Amino acid sequence: MKVTDAGYTATTISVSGGGRIIGGRPAGCPSSFCGCGAALRVFGHHVPELNLAANWLRFPRTSPAPGMVAARRGHVFVLEQPLGGDMWMAYDANSGGHATRMHARSLRGYTIVNPHG
């Protein structure tokens, strides 16, 4: 399945693996939009310096919890709900095919940060 810039308010589309596409690139976000999408989810507005995923690593480190952010150089996503072990339901902008998904993600290789700290 391919979604091409469906927009932030796109209709939810079910996909295999229990995840779902909830939109495309949010309006006003650059073509690499994981950081921008995460800022919209966490803060409710654009934070231009957070468009770069690596800039999320400037926030304080924390333990995984809903509303915290998993970050590494190159990608970032918002933690929504624990699924067990290192798996979390995540709000994941630009998760592939220029789609924003709500799906299960492993925290392996990511640093958990508190964007409110």
N, C-alpha and C positions, 0 to 999 in steps of 0.2 A: 504494500500500500504506500502511496506517495502523497504527501500533503505539501502543497506549495503555497506558503505564506497565507494560510487560511485565516489569519487574524486572531487576536486575543480572545474574541468572543465566539469562536467557531463552535459548531455543534460537536458534542462528544461522540467519538467513534470508538467502538470496542476493538481491541486488538488482542492477539494471542498472548498468553502468559499472564493474564489477569490485569494487565495495564490498560489504560485508555488514553487516547489522544484527546486533549481538552482544548487545543488551540494550535496556532502557528506562532509566527513571530509577532510579539505584541507591538502595537503601534508605537512608533518613536524609538524603537530599539534598533541597534545596528544588526548587520547580517549575522554576526557571531553574537548571539543574544542570551546565553545562559546567565551571565552576570546581571544583565539588565532585567531579565525575567524574574530572577531571584529577588532583586531589589523591589520590584513591583509587588511580589508576593509578601515580602517581609515588611516593607516600609509603606507600601501603597502608592509609591511615586518613583520616578526615575532618579537615580543617583549616578550621574555620569562616570564618576571615578570607579564605580563598582561594575562597570561594563566589562572590565578586565577581570577574569576569574581570579587571577593571582592576588589582586588587591583585597579580596575577602580574607586572605591569610593574615591581614593586619589586625583583625579582631582577636579578642582574647580566646584562648583555647578553652574548651569545655567538654563535658560528657554529652553523648547523644541524648537528645530530648526533642519533643515536638517544638517546632519553631527555630531550632538551631540549623546551622548550615554546614554541609559537607563541602570542603573546598580543596582544590589542588591546582597547580598551574595547568590551565587549559580547560577546566570544567568546574562547575559549582551547581549544587542542588539543595533544596530546602527539605528538611526532615519533617514528615507529617505524623507518622504513626509507626511504632515498633512492630516488627513482624516476627521477631525471634532471632537470637544470635546477632550477627552483624547486618541483618537484612531490615530495611526500613521501607515503608511506603513513602515515596518522595514526589515532590513537585519538581519536575525536571524539565526546565526550558531548554530548547535546542538539544533534545535528547536523541536526535537522529532524524534525518529526512526533514529538517527544519520544522519539527513538531514540538509542541509542549505536551508532556505526558504526566500522568499520575500513575506511577508504577513502582514495583519493587526494585530496590537498588541495594547493593552491598556497600558497606562503608570502607571496605578494604582499599588502601591506598589513598584515602582521604583524611584530612585533618578536620575535626569538628570545631567550629567557632561559634561564639555567641555574638550575633550582630547587634545585640542590645546592650552589650557590656562595655 
